Amino acid sequence: MAVAVVDLRKPPKHPPGEGMAELVGQQILKKTSSVHVYTETGAPTTIPLFNVEADTFIVDVVLEIVTAYDGSSPAMTIGDADPDRFMDATIAAVGTVGFKSAKQDDSQPGAGGHLYAVADTIDMVWTHGATGASAGEAKVHIFYVPNWSKYP
């Protein structure tokens, strides 16, 4: 699996001094994405998606199933040390195309957001399921506020 881990720090999209760069620098809520294309087989595989710095508040995690995963019972969760902090396999429903939000199921610990006090990663745990070939593609979008404690 060749997924590049996404760092949440990004440089401004415009050179300093331009009005747009000032606006980007003042943006509080940010979004970034990672893509997963099926290649794993067998036992559950933990795939790091995002490097999260300390003092980052994750507002929402949105899973976009672009191409439905097929095969025998594939499953996906999104979390960290708690593998389904944001999304369990039921909400992910990888066999159905569409958008799924961590906020859909308030029984998950990260459904209302999560503040990282220390640096961590947000990971996907992919399970191939039983036998048979599988295919599919997903995008994971996170909405976050860096430097949470600096805002009143």
Buried (B, 14 or more C-beta within 10 A) or exposed (E): EEBEEBEBEEEBEBEEEEEEBEEBEEEEEBEBEBBBEBEBEEEBBEBBBBBBBBBBBBBBBBBBBEEBBBBEBBBBBBBBEEBBBBBBBBBBBBBEBEEBBBBBBEEBEBBEBBEBEEEBBBBBBBBBBEEEEBEBBBBBBBBBBBEBEEEE
